[in-house]
Each structure stands twice: as structure tokens, then as C-alpha cells.
């Protein structure tokens, strides 16, 4: 099921990404920091990142996704799939 999460900045957001087009894998949450912003927002390990700041991650490389997340300084809005 899909859900949206809005993390209030600034970074760190408290999660690690894995995957991307360059790995032939969907972008997904691979790690959460205890008590971090993502964990407090009930983001789950293994959840697939569908959009970052309203932009579809379809066809995004790992680095592109990281840069997109880094560009979000105030709020980080993502749509995830559990």
C-alpha cells in the first residue's frame, strides 16, 4: 500500500537508500537510524520510494535520488510503498 510522508528539515533524515536504475533495483529504504526523523514518521525498512518531492523515482539512479533528497532542505516529501 502507498503512503506519503513529510519529514520536517533540516537533514539528517535518518535513513539510507539502496537500489536505483543503475542497480536494476527499485529505490528502497535499507536502514533507519533509531529515533531519526524517518523512524519517527513510521517509515519501514524495505519500503520502496515512489516519489521524492513530487518527482517519480522511476528511472532514477542511486546518485540522482541522493541528490534530489540532498536538495530538500526544509521538508522532505516522499511517497512510499510498503
ABEGO torsion letter per residue (X at the ends): XBBBBBBBOBOBAGBBBBEEAAAGBBBBBABBBBGBAAAAAGBBBGBBBABBGGBBABGBBAAAAAAAAAABAABBBBBBBX
